[in-house]
Amino acid sequence: MDNFTISQYSTIRACLAKINLNGIGMVFIVDSETRVIGVASDGDIRSAMLDGCELSDNIQGIFNHDFKWSSENESREVILKSLDSEIKAIPILDEDMRFVDVATASSFSLSLEQNTFARSKAPVRVSFSGGGSDLTHYFMSSDSGAVINATISLYCHATLRPRNDKKIIIDSFDLDETIEYQHLDNMLSEDDSFGLFRSLIKLIKPDFGFDLTVKSDFPPGSGLGGSSSVMVAVLGCFNEFRRDKWNDHELSEIAFQAERFDMGISGGWQDQYATVFGGFNFIEFKKDNNLIHPLRLQDKTILELEESLVLFEISSGRDSGSIHDSQKITMQDLKIQDLVRQNVDHSYDMKEKVLKGKLRDFGLGLNVAWNLKRQFSNKISNEKLDEIYSYAIEEGALGGKLLGAGGGGFFMFFVENFSKNSFLRSMKQRGLTETRFQFDDKGMQSWTMRDAKY
């Protein structure tokens, strides 16, 4: 606001300084009660100086009292029509003629979108190989990490609506709780079950109140990178209201920062990139940058993988953060570092297999990846999980792996065509029910809609 308005008693020099700062070619003149009473453009000032005015002269007598303005309740359509009539900028004023915002041809700010809400959905991922090598403490001390993953049709859904006041209301279906904060500082000072949201809002620093609802298609602790999906879905909503939108890399990095640093949840980098970018990706992690390589698979390869891969939810009280903390300790062992390095090499091999459509070899490769990963820490697997895995192999699975850090979540198995029905019957007898999915190639998607109530 300060860069767009100036007192009627100011000098021409001060007005030009404001115009240089705001970049819209004009400044709005206010009286002693901060009501907008006119506008001075750079053209107005040039004409006055050609007529003999000095920079030290007062702006009074130069600014235009007859100017175009819009109410803060004016429709977008009317404002656009005004801007299309060669008007560079239109001040948005409240009922007392006080400055609220400014509309230009290039942007409308949040205050003009009070009747708009944003939605987003962000998919979770399945990881095929390379887990553990996306941990910072590994690839910062080694050549590089590499993983293969793909996003699937299980999403976190978020909806964000700006408010006219400073209140923040968050409704989490997953936590089965709704909480209200009077303002941002109030939210940031709390210590409650909404810490995941708080860590993200702390980075975003919204200057407006909002209603936020969040619901996920997957359970907490799924091993599918669910917390990153939640983070990115919320970020996607806020991004819809930004003039300078975050790009995909920035969205991934902000989500990582909130989850890993502010929340203090240990983990790797692959989850954030996967849910933002979507599709099948081969991701390399290096000291200086992370490289996302989309894999261009044939349609029939993707369809066959959807038919051959089977997901089963394994209930547990897993804590991925503590498992990653354990890995950080064990990773100091040279033998464990060598196992992770083998897993990285295996990722390159798995990439070649899936690109060439050698899916039987790809399925067998999952078994290699799991047997490498389960040795990283004694918290990754346990007797129950080992029994389930052995049973699945006996009943026809070529290979499989536990998704995520370990300890529970989802098991993924590769089962060939005519073996699938008998395999599913056998697993059902063990109390395991298949979770159906398709692959997602969009990543996080966000959009805005006009609220029908207004």
PLY file of the C-alpha trace (Angstrom):
ply
format ascii 1.0
element vertex 454
property float x
property float y
property float z
element edge 453
property int vertex1
property int vertex2
end_header
0.00 0.00 0.00
2.77 2.47 0.92
4.22 2.40 -2.58
0.88 3.25 -4.22
-0.39 6.18 -2.13
1.08 9.53 -1.12
-0.09 12.59 0.79
-1.57 15.53 -1.11
1.07 17.72 0.55
4.00 15.80 -0.95
6.47 17.15 -3.50
6.66 16.18 -7.15
10.02 14.54 -6.40
8.44 12.30 -3.73
5.64 11.34 -6.15
8.13 10.33 -8.83
10.01 8.23 -6.29
6.79 6.34 -5.45
6.02 5.84 -9.13
9.48 4.36 -9.67
8.90 1.97 -6.77
5.41 0.72 -7.65
6.02 0.26 -11.39
2.47 1.14 -12.50
3.21 4.61 -13.84
1.09 6.50 -11.32
0.51 7.20 -7.65
-2.78 7.74 -5.79
-3.17 10.93 -3.76
-4.71 10.74 -0.27
-5.97 13.44 2.08
-5.23 13.79 5.79
-7.75 11.02 6.55
-6.11 8.65 4.02
-9.02 8.88 1.59
-8.05 8.70 -2.07
-8.82 12.03 -3.71
-6.93 11.81 -6.98
-4.24 10.29 -9.13
-0.97 11.62 -10.55
0.59 9.82 -13.48
4.12 10.17 -14.80
2.53 11.82 -17.83
0.79 14.40 -15.66
4.08 15.24 -13.97
6.02 15.51 -17.24
3.41 17.94 -18.63
3.58 20.06 -15.46
7.37 20.24 -15.57
7.29 21.27 -19.22
5.05 24.13 -18.06
7.70 25.24 -15.55
7.03 23.23 -12.37
10.02 22.19 -10.24
10.69 18.86 -8.48
10.42 20.64 -5.14
6.91 21.95 -5.94
3.85 20.50 -4.23
1.78 17.93 -6.14
-1.38 19.94 -5.45
-2.70 21.53 -8.59
-1.12 18.81 -10.73
-2.94 15.60 -9.81
-6.21 14.60 -11.45
-9.29 14.79 -9.21
-11.48 13.09 -11.82
-10.18 9.53 -11.90
-11.45 6.00 -12.51
-11.75 3.74 -9.45
-13.57 0.54 -8.49
-15.28 -0.69 -5.37
-13.71 -3.66 -3.59
-16.95 -5.53 -4.38
-16.79 -4.81 -8.10
-16.87 -7.80 -10.48
-13.81 -8.94 -12.38
-15.67 -8.43 -15.65
-16.27 -4.71 -15.03
-12.65 -4.14 -13.97
-11.33 -5.96 -17.04
-13.49 -3.80 -19.31
-12.09 -0.69 -17.67
-8.53 -1.92 -18.10
-9.28 -2.74 -21.72
-10.09 0.95 -22.27
-6.43 2.02 -22.09
-6.47 2.61 -18.33
-3.18 1.31 -16.90
-4.23 0.82 -13.29
-7.40 1.15 -11.26
-7.38 1.73 -7.50
-9.69 -0.54 -5.52
-11.32 1.49 -2.74
-13.53 0.64 0.21
-16.81 2.39 1.03
-14.89 5.22 2.73
-12.73 5.78 -0.37
-9.66 4.34 1.33
-7.14 2.40 -0.73
-7.47 -1.41 -0.63
-5.51 -2.59 -3.64
-4.75 -1.86 -7.26
-5.80 -3.74 -10.41
-3.61 -3.77 -13.48
-3.85 -5.57 -16.81
-1.19 -8.07 -15.73
-2.58 -9.19 -12.40
-5.42 -9.27 -9.94
-4.47 -9.69 -6.31
-6.06 -11.87 -3.69
-8.33 -9.11 -2.44
-10.11 -9.22 -5.78
-10.66 -12.97 -5.46
-12.57 -13.16 -2.21
-15.33 -15.20 -3.83
-12.90 -17.71 -5.32
-11.68 -20.98 -3.84
-8.79 -23.18 -4.90
-8.63 -26.95 -5.08
-5.75 -29.31 -5.59
-4.92 -32.99 -5.52
-1.51 -34.55 -5.16
-0.78 -38.26 -5.76
1.27 -40.63 -3.64
4.06 -42.72 -5.11
5.31 -46.28 -5.27
9.07 -46.76 -5.32
10.66 -49.59 -7.27
14.35 -49.29 -6.45
16.99 -47.05 -4.92
15.33 -46.28 -1.59
17.81 -45.00 0.98
20.01 -43.34 -1.62
17.79 -40.23 -1.61
18.79 -39.46 1.98
20.96 -36.35 2.13
23.56 -37.91 4.43
24.09 -40.63 1.82
24.42 -38.76 -1.47
26.36 -35.85 0.08
29.11 -38.28 1.04
28.85 -40.56 -2.01
28.84 -40.16 -5.77
25.06 -39.93 -6.11
21.73 -41.53 -5.29
19.16 -42.80 -7.79
15.59 -44.03 -7.46
12.79 -45.16 -9.76
9.26 -44.31 -8.68
5.82 -43.65 -10.09
2.74 -41.86 -8.83
-0.56 -43.70 -8.49
-4.24 -42.80 -8.29
-4.43 -42.31 -4.53
-4.50 -38.60 -3.69
-4.55 -36.00 -1.00
-7.33 -33.52 -1.77
-7.23 -29.94 -0.47
-9.58 -26.97 -0.77
-8.66 -23.41 0.25
-10.97 -20.38 0.50
-9.68 -16.93 1.53
-11.61 -15.18 4.29
-12.47 -11.53 4.84
-10.99 -11.70 8.34
-7.77 -13.10 9.79
-9.23 -16.37 11.11
-7.69 -19.68 10.06
-9.96 -22.74 10.08
-8.53 -26.15 9.13
-10.68 -29.25 8.74
-8.68 -32.49 8.46
-10.71 -35.56 7.60
-7.65 -37.73 8.21
-7.19 -36.40 11.76
-10.98 -36.34 12.25
-10.63 -32.86 13.68
-11.43 -29.23 12.87
-9.53 -26.45 14.56
-9.90 -22.66 14.50
-7.24 -20.03 15.09
-7.99 -16.33 15.50
-5.00 -15.30 13.38
-1.68 -16.55 12.01
0.38 -15.77 15.12
-2.15 -17.68 17.19
-1.76 -20.74 14.96
2.04 -20.62 14.97
2.18 -20.46 18.77
0.02 -23.55 19.30
1.26 -27.08 19.95
-1.41 -29.44 18.66
-2.00 -32.28 16.21
-1.90 -29.88 13.23
1.89 -29.57 13.28
2.23 -30.73 9.66
0.05 -27.85 8.47
1.69 -25.39 10.85
5.18 -26.14 9.52
3.99 -25.34 5.99
1.94 -22.25 6.87
4.97 -20.94 8.76
6.91 -20.89 5.49
4.09 -19.55 3.32
3.26 -16.68 5.72
-0.16 -15.86 4.21
-1.36 -12.34 4.95
-5.02 -13.35 4.90
-7.34 -15.65 6.81
-8.58 -18.83 5.16
-10.66 -22.00 5.40
-8.73 -25.18 4.51
-10.09 -28.70 4.18
-7.89 -31.75 3.60
-8.81 -35.37 2.90
-6.62 -38.27 1.77
-7.42 -41.48 -0.09
-4.73 -43.32 1.90
-4.13 -44.01 5.59
-1.39 -42.31 7.64
1.87 -44.26 7.70
1.13 -45.87 4.34
4.73 -45.86 3.11
3.50 -44.09 -0.03
4.95 -40.67 0.78
1.60 -39.51 2.11
2.83 -36.63 4.27
4.57 -35.12 1.24
1.36 -35.50 -0.75
-0.50 -33.55 1.95
2.15 -30.83 1.98
2.12 -30.43 -1.79
-1.69 -30.45 -2.06
-1.89 -27.55 0.41
0.94 -25.73 -1.36
-0.90 -26.15 -4.66
-3.93 -24.34 -3.27
-1.91 -21.41 -1.96
0.01 -21.24 -5.24
-3.23 -20.51 -7.08
-3.44 -17.16 -5.27
0.15 -16.08 -5.94
1.14 -13.61 -8.65
4.66 -15.03 -8.82
3.81 -18.73 -8.81
6.22 -21.34 -7.49
7.50 -23.72 -10.16
7.59 -27.50 -9.72
11.11 -27.55 -8.29
10.26 -24.80 -5.81
7.09 -26.60 -4.70
9.13 -29.77 -4.08
11.79 -27.89 -2.13
9.31 -25.95 0.02
7.54 -29.19 0.93
10.89 -30.78 1.79
11.89 -27.80 3.93
8.63 -27.81 5.88
8.58 -31.56 6.49
12.25 -32.25 7.09
13.46 -29.06 8.80
10.51 -27.46 10.58
8.70 -30.70 11.46
11.99 -32.51 11.96
10.77 -35.68 10.22
13.75 -37.60 8.88
13.47 -38.85 5.33
14.65 -38.58 1.76
13.93 -36.31 -1.18
12.07 -38.54 -3.60
8.55 -38.18 -2.14
8.26 -34.43 -2.72
9.51 -34.58 -6.31
7.31 -37.55 -7.14
4.02 -36.02 -5.98
4.74 -32.68 -7.69
6.02 -33.97 -11.05
3.95 -37.17 -11.31
4.38 -40.08 -13.72
7.28 -42.54 -13.93
10.55 -40.89 -12.98
14.18 -41.80 -12.63
15.58 -39.31 -10.13
19.26 -38.75 -9.46
20.41 -37.04 -6.26
23.75 -35.25 -6.31
25.56 -32.77 -4.10
24.87 -29.81 -6.38
21.43 -30.66 -7.78
18.64 -33.21 -8.11
17.79 -34.36 -11.63
14.30 -35.61 -12.53
14.24 -37.76 -15.66
10.70 -38.63 -16.84
10.58 -42.15 -18.27
8.73 -42.41 -21.58
7.17 -45.84 -21.30
5.01 -47.43 -23.95
1.30 -47.38 -23.16
1.16 -51.16 -23.15
4.02 -51.27 -20.64
2.10 -49.02 -18.24
-1.12 -51.01 -18.72
0.68 -54.30 -18.12
2.31 -52.97 -14.96
-1.09 -51.87 -13.68
-2.33 -55.45 -14.16
0.79 -57.12 -12.77
1.49 -55.03 -9.68
-0.64 -55.70 -6.60
-0.83 -53.53 -3.47
-1.76 -54.78 0.00
-2.09 -52.57 3.05
-0.21 -53.89 6.07
-1.39 -52.29 9.30
1.35 -51.22 11.68
2.43 -48.53 14.08
5.33 -47.55 11.82
7.26 -44.34 12.35
9.17 -43.56 9.15
11.14 -40.80 10.87
12.63 -43.12 13.50
13.41 -45.71 10.82
15.28 -43.10 8.80
17.08 -41.98 11.96
18.16 -45.59 12.47
19.38 -45.76 8.87
21.41 -42.60 9.39
23.34 -44.41 12.11
23.71 -47.70 10.26
24.73 -45.84 7.09
28.03 -45.05 8.78
28.86 -48.74 8.39
30.85 -49.27 5.20
28.99 -52.53 4.54
25.64 -50.71 4.61
27.01 -47.97 2.33
28.02 -50.67 -0.12
24.50 -52.17 -0.01
22.96 -48.77 -0.79
25.45 -48.32 -3.61
24.37 -51.69 -5.00
20.79 -50.51 -4.79
21.68 -47.40 -6.79
23.36 -49.53 -9.45
20.26 -51.72 -9.43
18.10 -48.64 -10.12
19.96 -48.06 -13.39
19.40 -51.72 -14.28
15.69 -51.50 -13.42
15.37 -48.35 -15.55
16.74 -50.19 -18.56
14.39 -53.13 -18.01
11.22 -51.06 -17.74
12.14 -48.84 -20.71
12.65 -51.94 -22.86
9.41 -53.51 -21.60
11.19 -56.48 -19.98
8.59 -56.67 -17.26
9.28 -60.19 -16.03
12.86 -59.17 -15.33
11.54 -55.97 -13.77
9.32 -58.01 -11.43
12.25 -60.22 -10.44
14.27 -57.05 -9.89
11.84 -55.95 -7.17
12.96 -58.98 -5.17
16.58 -57.85 -5.50
15.72 -54.32 -4.41
13.82 -55.57 -1.34
16.54 -57.96 -0.22
19.08 -55.14 -0.45
16.93 -52.61 1.35
15.86 -54.84 4.23
19.51 -55.06 5.29
19.87 -51.28 5.78
18.34 -51.40 9.28
16.77 -53.99 11.57
13.69 -51.71 11.76
12.82 -52.05 8.07
11.35 -55.52 8.32
10.23 -57.88 11.07
9.06 -61.46 11.51
5.48 -60.70 10.44
6.55 -58.86 7.30
9.07 -61.54 6.39
6.34 -64.19 6.71
3.99 -62.24 4.43
6.72 -61.75 1.86
7.77 -65.42 1.88
4.15 -66.52 1.58
3.57 -64.18 -1.40
6.61 -65.58 -3.22
5.45 -69.16 -2.53
2.02 -68.30 -3.94
3.31 -67.00 -7.25
4.73 -63.48 -6.89
7.96 -63.01 -8.84
9.10 -60.28 -6.51
7.95 -57.41 -4.39
8.94 -54.89 -1.78
7.64 -53.02 1.20
7.02 -49.39 0.24
8.41 -46.47 2.18
10.88 -46.50 5.04
9.78 -49.90 6.33
8.05 -51.38 9.35
4.64 -51.53 7.68
2.47 -49.63 5.26
1.93 -51.26 1.85
3.46 -54.33 0.25
3.74 -54.29 -3.54
4.11 -57.56 -5.47
4.61 -58.37 -9.13
2.42 -61.28 -10.28
2.28 -62.62 -13.83
-0.93 -62.89 -15.88
-2.53 -66.30 -15.24
-1.18 -66.56 -11.69
-2.99 -63.48 -10.43
-6.37 -64.90 -9.45
-4.94 -67.79 -7.45
-2.44 -65.41 -5.86
-5.19 -63.01 -4.77
-7.25 -65.88 -3.33
-4.28 -67.07 -1.31
-3.48 -63.60 0.01
-7.12 -63.06 0.90
-6.95 -66.17 3.07
-4.16 -64.41 4.93
-6.50 -61.48 5.54
-4.98 -59.22 2.89
-7.20 -57.36 0.42
-5.92 -55.81 -2.79
-5.89 -52.01 -3.14
-6.65 -51.23 -6.76
-4.88 -48.34 -8.49
-3.88 -46.85 -11.79
-0.77 -44.86 -12.54
-1.00 -41.09 -12.45
0.90 -39.05 -15.03
-0.15 -35.54 -13.95
1.40 -35.04 -10.54
-0.04 -32.28 -8.39
-2.94 -30.48 -10.07
-4.52 -27.27 -8.81
-7.26 -24.96 -10.05
-9.64 -22.19 -8.92
-13.41 -21.96 -9.03
-15.95 -19.26 -8.30
-17.87 -20.00 -5.13
-21.47 -20.65 -6.19
-22.78 -19.09 -2.97
-21.66 -15.62 -4.09
0 1
1 2
2 3
3 4
4 5
5 6
6 7
7 8
8 9
9 10
10 11
11 12
12 13
13 14
14 15
15 16
16 17
17 18
18 19
19 20
20 21
21 22
22 23
23 24
24 25
25 26
26 27
27 28
28 29
29 30
30 31
31 32
32 33
33 34
34 35
35 36
36 37
37 38
38 39
39 40
40 41
41 42
42 43
43 44
44 45
45 46
46 47
47 48
48 49
49 50
50 51
51 52
52 53
53 54
54 55
55 56
56 57
57 58
58 59
59 60
60 61
61 62
62 63
63 64
64 65
65 66
66 67
67 68
68 69
69 70
70 71
71 72
72 73
73 74
74 75
75 76
76 77
77 78
78 79
79 80
80 81
81 82
82 83
83 84
84 85
85 86
86 87
87 88
88 89
89 90
90 91
91 92
92 93
93 94
94 95
95 96
96 97
97 98
98 99
99 100
100 101
101 102
102 103
103 104
104 105
105 106
106 107
107 108
108 109
109 110
110 111
111 112
112 113
113 114
114 115
115 116
116 117
117 118
118 119
119 120
120 121
121 122
122 123
123 124
124 125
125 126
126 127
127 128
128 129
129 130
130 131
131 132
132 133
133 134
134 135
135 136
136 137
137 138
138 139
139 140
140 141
141 142
142 143
143 144
144 145
145 146
146 147
147 148
148 149
149 150
150 151
151 152
152 153
153 154
154 155
155 156
156 157
157 158
158 159
159 160
160 161
161 162
162 163
163 164
164 165
165 166
166 167
167 168
168 169
169 170
170 171
171 172
172 173
173 174
174 175
175 176
176 177
177 178
178 179
179 180
180 181
181 182
182 183
183 184
184 185
185 186
186 187
187 188
188 189
189 190
190 191
191 192
192 193
193 194
194 195
195 196
196 197
197 198
198 199
199 200
200 201
201 202
202 203
203 204
204 205
205 206
206 207
207 208
208 209
209 210
210 211
211 212
212 213
213 214
214 215
215 216
216 217
217 218
218 219
219 220
220 221
221 222
222 223
223 224
224 225
225 226
226 227
227 228
228 229
229 230
230 231
231 232
232 233
233 234
234 235
235 236
236 237
237 238
238 239
239 240
240 241
241 242
242 243
243 244
244 245
245 246
246 247
247 248
248 249
249 250
250 251
251 252
252 253
253 254
254 255
255 256
256 257
257 258
258 259
259 260
260 261
261 262
262 263
263 264
264 265
265 266
266 267
267 268
268 269
269 270
270 271
271 272
272 273
273 274
274 275
275 276
276 277
277 278
278 279
279 280
280 281
281 282
282 283
283 284
284 285
285 286
286 287
287 288
288 289
289 290
290 291
291 292
292 293
293 294
294 295
295 296
296 297
297 298
298 299
299 300
300 301
301 302
302 303
303 304
304 305
305 306
306 307
307 308
308 309
309 310
310 311
311 312
312 313
313 314
314 315
315 316
316 317
317 318
318 319
319 320
320 321
321 322
322 323
323 324
324 325
325 326
326 327
327 328
328 329
329 330
330 331
331 332
332 333
333 334
334 335
335 336
336 337
337 338
338 339
339 340
340 341
341 342
342 343
343 344
344 345
345 346
346 347
347 348
348 349
349 350
350 351
351 352
352 353
353 354
354 355
355 356
356 357
357 358
358 359
359 360
360 361
361 362
362 363
363 364
364 365
365 366
366 367
367 368
368 369
369 370
370 371
371 372
372 373
373 374
374 375
375 376
376 377
377 378
378 379
379 380
380 381
381 382
382 383
383 384
384 385
385 386
386 387
387 388
388 389
389 390
390 391
391 392
392 393
393 394
394 395
395 396
396 397
397 398
398 399
399 400
400 401
401 402
402 403
403 404
404 405
405 406
406 407
407 408
408 409
409 410
410 411
411 412
412 413
413 414
414 415
415 416
416 417
417 418
418 419
419 420
420 421
421 422
422 423
423 424
424 425
425 426
426 427
427 428
428 429
429 430
430 431
431 432
432 433
433 434
434 435
435 436
436 437
437 438
438 439
439 440
440 441
441 442
442 443
443 444
444 445
445 446
446 447
447 448
448 449
449 450
450 451
451 452
452 453
